[in-house]
Amino acid sequence: MDTQYLLQKLHHFWKRHGLPVFMLFAVIVVSGAATDRANALYILTGAEDSAIVLDESAQVQDFSSQLVFLSTSSTGFDVTLASGKNVTISYDGQTISTQSKKESISALLTRMHIIPGPLDMVAVDLSGDSVELTVGDQLTYYDRVTETAAYETVRVANPDLPEGTELLVQAGADGVRTSVYEVVWSGGEMISRQFVEELDSTAVDEVIEYGTAKEASASAAAQPIAGISKNADGSGTLTLADGTTLDFSGVKSMTATAYTAGHGGADYTTATGTFVKVGTVAVDKSVIPLGTRMYIVTNDGVVYGQAVAADTGVRGNKVDLYYDTYQQCINFGRRSCTVYILG
């Protein structure tokens, strides 16, 4: 097989696929003086260097491991081992052990009377104390790479949020991850590269809570309060005119205003991503957290009823109540109200 052809083919493959390879580089080994020695694709794993494909303009490389370095000669490139390293060779169903003599892998294989065929490849594993060589026309190895990791969105049911509402609990953030891929080469070409596992990741999941609480019926949503039972800690129970009971954890005296979509800059969706409707209330989230369920009654007797803090746009001790029409908002105006925090 023509050496220049192999170089060009491998260089084109890496450029086209843009592989984010870590701890892997491939070298085309050019035959030396022995004319009967076949060229082979060398795949090295365990060296802490980025992927590299050599061409004729490449310079001699000295890698940080001090175990492997590349040397050039008039015949091309080869891989040279330090002397005294234990070497295990797997070839044609046999396992052979030897020690390197500060020689190229080509020379070591020749010394051991192993001549790769035209489609054979040599896998060189440098990850252990000894060097492991595997010669064959199909090779499988596991490649560890560092790559960009997109954050994932995790959705969690929240029985305290009304059905159809969502609350962003944690913002997501992209990061990097260390992944393991199973790589299979056959006949001098990579035929598959499959993700195996993720070892670690700095990406931060986005966490969204979605409501599962069923809304009260329309008749109960704005029922007048028939009775209030209070506890010493400020919590208590509301009894509505139709007999419905609602537990509350606290009470706030606030100022209420009204808004509707399409007026005053108000949109048709809320800050939590839901559509506005009666029962949607805009709050200062530092005063009332988003997702809080409430029962609101003005001090002059207007019952807004059950509501959820799903929007923003006000500051301080205020609530902005959604109504369907602009005229309803005008009629409501600004009023003092009592907000019962449900739950």
Summary of the structure (lengths in Angstrom):
residues: 343
radius of gyration: 35.6
end to end distance: 76.7
largest distance: 103.6
contacts: 1031
relative contact order: 0.11
helix: 10%
strand: 52%
